[in-house]
C-alpha cells in the first residue's frame, strides 16, 4: 500500500534533483561527516594561527589560474574554467553587475516563492527562508507559498511565519495530482520501480521520488496557488544563498523579455532518462512543432551533408573521417574513369590504400548510436530546477500541457526515473527563443553539495543596509576570522558575496553545459550549417591533380 504520511515524499531534504558527482545515497553520511571534520580542523587552525587566518578566505583567482583570456574559447566544446571569464553578451547579461540600492517602494510583480515541503522538514525550510530573507526578500517582501500532499500542521505554520514579514500561504496537493493514474497496473508499476533499484539508478527504487518528479513536471502548474500568479521562484528546503540580490529579478525579467531563469546547469545521469529525448522527438514530429533557437542548448547536433553525392557518405565519425572518405572516393573515381586502363593500372589496386580502406569499411558492422535521432541526440544538459525563476504561462501553454500529457502516456515517469529538471529544460528549449532564457550568474546558491558562487564585481560594491532583518548570531569560528564579503575579482558580477570554503565552483568543475549555453547565447553564434560535400570533393580533386603532377600515383598517400 502507498504511504499517506507526509514522509511519503522524497529523500533527505525534500523534493530535490541530485545530479552527477553527488555522492551516492549510502555514502552521504560519510561524506557529510568528512566535510564537517575538515571544517572543524580549519576552524582550529584559524583559532591557533590568527595571523594566518586571512589566507583561508576566498581570494581572487590570478590570471595563471584562468584558461586563456577574458572570454570562453568556443573553438572547442571541452570544459574550461569559466569563473573568471566574461560570459555576457547582448542577448544575455547580468541585470545588475555588483550592487544597487534596493528600491523598496517600487511596484512588485505578481509573483511568489513556492516550496514543496514536509512537516518534518520545518528546520530545513526555515534555514532556506532565513537565507532568502537575508539576501533578498527583506527588501522586496514577496509572499511565500508552501505545498504538501498532506495538511501542514500548526507547528510548521507557526515556525515559517516567524521568519518573514511577507504573506504566507499553505496549499494541499490533491491526491490525483500527486499519485500515479489509477488505471496503471499496480504490479507493473512496482516491477518497473523495483528494477531501477536493482540497477542502482539513483532514487529509482523510491516511488515517492517518481511522484515528486511527475508532479513538478506537470500538475505543479495546476495548483491554484501557482496558477494565480504570473511568476514563481522555486525554493527547496535546506538551500543557501551567498550574495545579496539588490534588484527585483521578476521585474528585470519582464523588462528584458526573459521567461526562464536558472543558476546551475549540469549533465543528467544518462540511465535516469534514456528514452526521454526519443519521446520528445516523437512528440515534435507528431505535432509538427518547429523547435525554437534554444533547442541548440540541449541538442547535440551531428553535422548533416548537402550536395549531389551526399548520400555516399552515410557513416562517418567526425570531420576528419569524412574528409578521408571524400579523398578515398575521389581517388577511386579517378582510377575508374581513367581511359585505356592497363594491367599495370589494375595491378596497382593491390597497393591502393584507399581501396583497402573501402573494402575494410564494407565488411565492418554499421556504427550504432544509442540516442541519435535525425542527426541529433540529447546532450544531457539541463537546468537545475530546485532553483528556477519562470513565467507561469510558459508551462500553462497548450504546447507544454500537451507535451506533459504525451510524456505521461508513455509511462516514463515510472518506467524510468524522468526528473523534472530534464523535462523542463527540454521543454523550454523546444518552445522558447534562446534570448528568453537567463543565467542568474550573480546569485550565489548551494543545494546539497553542489553550488555556484560568483566573484564580487570590482568597483560596484555598496555597504550592506538592513531593512529590518534581524541577524542571527555569527557562527563561533567567525569571531576569530571576521565576517564580510569576499574581495572583488576580475570579471566578477556579484554583490557582497561570501562564498563558502571547501566548495568547488561549478563554473570551473562542471562547465560543459554552461559553456554550451553561453556559446548559444553569444553574439557571434550561428546554428550549424550542412557540410557541402561537393565543395569537399572539388578540394580533393585539386589536391589529387597536384599530387599526380608531382609524379604521385592514384590511391597512394603521398
N, C-alpha and C positions, 0 to 999 in steps of 0.2 A: 504494500500500500504506500501511497505517497504521503510524505510527511506534511502536516499542515501547520507546523510550528514556524516561528519566524526564523528558525535556524535552517530552513529548507532552501535557503538561497545559496550564495556562492561561498567558497572557502575564504579563510582568513579575513582580509579587510573588505569584505563585501564584493561587489559586482565588478571585478577588475579583470583586465585583459593582459595577462602576462605574455611576454614575448621571448625571443631567443636571448640567450646569455643570462636569463634569470635562473637562479639555481633551482633544481628540481625540488618538488614539494618536500620530499623526505629529507632533503639537505638544508631546508630553510632555517631550522632551529640552530643547526651547527653554524651556518653562515652568519646568522644574526648574532650568535654568541661571540663568534670570532671578531666581528666588527665592533661589538661593544667592548671586548677586551682590548682591541687595538686603540679605540678611542680613549679608554681608561689609561692606557700606558702613555698616550700622548699627553693627557691631562697631567699625569705625574711628572712627565718631562718638563712641561710648562711650569709646574709648581716649583720644581727643583732648580730650573735654569731660566729664571725670569728674563735675564738679559738676552737670551736667545729666543724668547717666545715669538718675537715678530717673524722669525724665519718660518714658523709654521702657518702663518696666514697665507692666503692665496695671493700670489704676486703676479705681476704682468708677465706674459709669455714673451720671451725675446724672439727676435727675428729668426735666430738659428733654430728655434723650435717650431717654426711655421713653414709649411711646404710652400716654396715659390714666393710669389709676391702677394699683393693685396687681394687678388681675385682668384676664384677656383679655376683649375685647369680643365676645361671642357673637351680637350683633345683626346681624353681617355675617360673611361667610366669607372676607374678604380677609386677606392676610398682615399680621402686625403684629410688632413687636419683642417677643419673649417672654422674653428672657434675664433681665430684672429683674422679671418677674411672678411671682405666687404661682400655681402650677399644680396645687396639691394639692387633693384632695377626700377625702371619707370612703371613696371607692371605690378610690382610688389615690393614694399619697403616698410620699415617700422613707422607706425603712426606718430611716434614721438621718439627721437633719439635723446636719451637722457631723461631729465625731469622737467616737469612744468608745475606751476602752482595749480592744484586741483580746483576746478570750478564747482563749488558745492551748491551753487544756486542755479546752474544750467538745467534746462529741461532734460528729463530722463527718457530713455527708450522704454517701450513696452516689453520688458524682459525680466528674467529671474534666474537665480541659480536653481538647479534641480539635482537632487541627490537621492539615489535609491539606497536604502539602508535598513538594517535590522534593529530591533530594540536593544539587542545585546551589544551593538556596536556604538553605543552612545558616546563612549570616551573617544573613539576614533573620529566620530562625527564632530564632536566638539573641537578636537585638535585641528581638523581641517577648517572649521569655521573660524577659529582664532587666527589661523594663518591668513585666511582670505580677508577677514575684517581688518586685521592689522595692516596688510599690504595694499588693500584696495577699497573695501566696502565701507570703511569708516567715513570716507569722503562722498560716496555715491549712493549708499543706502538702498541697494536693490534687494527685493524680497527673496526669501528662501522657500523652496518647495521640497518637501520630503515625501517620498513614496515608499510603500511597503506592501507586501502581499498579505499581511495581517495588520490589524489595527495597531497604531502606535500606543504604547502605554503612557500613563501620566508622567512617570519619571522621565522618559525620553523627551516628552514635550516641554516639561519644565526646564530641563537642562539646556536644550538648544535655545530656548527663548532668553535664557540668561546671557547669551553670548552674542547678541545682535540687537541693535535698535531698530532694525528693519522688520517689516511684516513677515510672519512665518505661516505657512500653510502646510497641512498634512493631507495626503491623499492615499486612498486604498486602491491597489491594483486588483482589478476584477479577476476572478479565477479563470474565466475563459480567455483572458489576455495573458495570464501567467502560465497556465498549463498547456500541454500539447492538445491538439484537437481530439475529441472523444472518439472519432472514427478511426484513429490509428490503432492497429493491432498491438495490444499491450505486450504480448510475448515478443513480437518482432522488435518493438522499441527497446525492451530490456536487453534483447540479444545484441542489437547494434551498439548500445551504450557499453555493455559489458565487454564486447570485443575491442572497443577502443581502450579500455583499461588493460586488456591483455597485451595490447600493442604499445603500452606505456605512453599513449598520447596525453599530453598534459591536460588534466581535468576532464579527459574524455570519458571517464567512467562515472562522472558526477552529473546526475540528471539535473540537479538544481543549476549547475553552470550552463548546461544546454538551454534551460528555460530562460535564464538571465540573458544570454546572447540573443535568443529568439525575441524576447521582449524588447530589448533595446533596438533590435533591427527593425521592428515594425510597430508593435502595439504601444510602445512608449509614446508615440505621437497621437494615439487615440485617447490618451488620458486628458480629461478636461482641464487640468491644471497646467498642462503643457500646451494644448491646442489654443488656449485663450490668449497666449502671448506671442508676439512676433519673433522674439529671440529667446534662446536659452543658453546658459553656460552650465555645462555638466561638471559636477564636482563629485569626488569619491571620498569615502571615509579614509582618514589617515594619509592625507597628501600634504605636501608642504610647498609654500611659495617663498621665494628668496629675494625678490625685487619689489620695490614699490611701483605700483601702476597708477600713475597720477592723471591719466586721461580716461575717458569713458570708451571702452572698446566697442560697445554696441553702437554708439553714435558715430564713431570713426568708421566702423564697417559700413554703416548706412551711407555716410558721406562718400566713401570710396567704392561703393557698389560691390562690396565683398559679401559673400553669403556663407562662407565656411572658413573657420579658423582653427588652427592647431598649434601645438608647441613641440610635439615629438613625432617623428616619422621613422619607423624602422621596419625590418622584414618580419613577416609572419612565419611561423613554423609550418613547413610545407604540408606535413601529413595531418594538420588540423582541417585543411580545406582543399584537398586535391582536385575536387570537381567543381569548385565554386566558379572558376573563370569559364569553364566549358558551359555551365548552366547559364551564366551571364551572356555569353556569346550566342547561345541558342535563343535567349530572350530577345536580344538585339535583332537577330535575324527574323524571328517570327513576328516582331512588331515593327519592322522597318525603321528602326531607330538610327538616327545619324549621331554618332558619338561626337562629343564636343572636344575642344582643344586640350582640355585637362586629361584626356584619355592617355596621352603620352606619359603621364605621371605614373600610371600603374601598368601600362602595357609595354612589355619588352618586344620591340618590333624587329623582325628579321628583314634585311633588305630584299625588296622584290626586284624583278628584272623586267626590262622592256626591250623591244627590238624584234626583228623578224626571226631571229634564231634563239629567242629567249627560252623556248620550250626544250632546247637541247641541254639546258643546264638546270635540271630539277633538284639535284642532290649535291650541295656544296656546303662546307662547314663555315668558311669565313671568306673575306675578300681575297686573301692570298690564295686560297684553294680555288676560288672562282677564276682568278687571273691565270692560274696554272692550267685549269681546264680549257680556258679560251685558247691559250697558246698550243695546247695539245691538239685541239680541233683544227686550228689554222694550219698547223704543220701537216696533219693527216690530210686535210682537204687539198693543200698544195701538192702533196705527193700523188693523190688520186687524180688530180686534174692534169698532171704532167702528161704531155703527149709523147708518143713513141717510147713508152717505158721499156727498159731493157731488163734482162735477167739480173743484171747488177743492181738495178733500182729495186727490184723485188727482193733480192738478197739483203739489201740494206735494211729491210724491215726487221731482220733479226737483231740489228743493232739500234733499232728505232725505240729510244727510251719512251717517247710519248705513247707509242702504240702499246708497249708493255704496260704502261700505266693504265691505259684504257682497258686492256684485257683484264688487268687485276681488279679494276673497279667493277667490271662487268660480272665478275664472279663473287663480289662481296655482297653481303646482305644489305638491303637499304637501311639507312640510319633511321632510328625511331626517336621521336620526341614526345616526352610524356604529356606535355600540355600545349604544344604548338597547335594553333587553330587559325587558319587563314593567315599564315606568316607572322603570328604574334602569340605571345603567351603572357601569363601573369608574372610580373617581376617580384611578387610577394610583398611589395612595399605597401604600407598602409599608415594612416594617421591614428595615433593613439587616441581612442575615443573616451578614455577616462578623463581626458581634458578635451573638450571641444566647445567652441562658441559658434552657433549656427542660427540661420534664419529658419524658423519652423516651417515656412512654406515650401522649402526645398523637399522636405520629407513628407509633406502633406500633398504634394503634387500627384497628379494622376499617374505619371510615369513611375514615380517611386512606389506608390501604392501597388501598382500592377507588378512591379519588379519584386516587391516583397511577397506578394501572393504567389508569384511564379516560383520563387525560391522555397516558399512554404510547401507548395505542392510537390516539389522534387524530393522532399524529405531530408535535405541536407543538414537541417538543424539538429537532427538526432542520428542520422546515418553517419554523419561526420561531425566534427566539432567546429562548425562555422562560427566564427566570432563576429560580433557586431562591428568591430574595427575594420576588417577587410570588406564587409558588406557595405558599410557607409562609404569607405574610401573608393571602392569600385563604382558605387552609385554616383557620388558627386563628380568623379572623373568622367563618367558617362554623360552626365546631364549638364555640367557647368563649363563655361569657358574658363581657361586656366587663370585668367586675371581676376576671377571672382573668388579665388582661394587666397588665404593669407596665412603666412607663417608668423606667429607671435614670438619672434626671436627674443624680444625684450622681457618676456615673462619667464622668470626662473621657477622651475617646477620639478618636483620629485614624487614619484609613485613607486612603491616597493623599493627596489634597489637601483632603479634607473632614474636618471634625471638630466635636465638641461639647466644650465645656469650661465647667463651671458656675462661678459665683462662690462664694467661700467663705462659710460661714454665720457671721453675726455672733455673737460670744459663745459659739461652740460649737467653738472650735479647741483642740487639745491639742498639746504638743510631740511631735515625732517621736521614737520609740524603736525602734531596730533590734532585730530578733530574730535577730541573727547574720548579717544580709545584708551582704555585702562590697560597698561602694560603688565604682563606677568613679571615676576621677579626673574632676574637673569640667572641662567644656569651657573652653578657654583664655579665651574672652571673659567667662566668668562670674567670673574672677578680678578683673575690673575693676568689674563692676556688682553683685557679690554674688550670693547664692543664697538662695532661700527662698520660702515660699508667697506668693500674692497677698494683697492686703488684702481683708478681708471686704466684702461688698456687700449692699445691701437685697435681701431675698428669696433670698439665696444659700443653697445647700444643701450645698456641697462641704466636704471635709476636706483641708486642706493642698494645695489645687490650685495648680499652677504652669502657667498657660495660656500657650501659645506666642504669640509675636509673629507678625505678618504672616498671621494666620489669622482669617477672618471667622466669627463664631459662627453655627452653623446655626440656632439658635433665633431669630436675627434675619434671617438671609439666606434661608432656605428653610422658612418656618414654617407654610405652609398645612396640610400633613399633620399636623404636631404639634398645631396648633391644633384641628384636627378631632378628633384623638384625645382631647385634653384636654376638648373640648366633650362628646363622647360619654360620657366618664367623670365629668363634673361632676355635682354633687349635684342640680341642678335640671333635668337633661336629660330630655326626653321625646321618644320617637320621633314622627316627623312624622305628623299625622293628616290624613285626606282633607279636602278643602275642600268645604264644604256649599254646593252651587250653589243650592239652594232658598233658603237664607238670603241669599245674594248677590242673588238676583232680588227678594226682598222689599225689600231695601235700595234696589235700583234702582227698584222700583215707587214707594216712598215719595218718592224723590228726584224722579222724573218728575211725581208728583202735585203736589208743592210747586212745581215749575217751571211747570206748567200754571196753578196758582192765581195765580201772579205774572204771568200773561199770556204765558208762553212757548208755543212750539209743539212738537209731537211731532217728534222726529227732528233737531232742531237743537240744537247745543251752545250753552248759554246761560251 
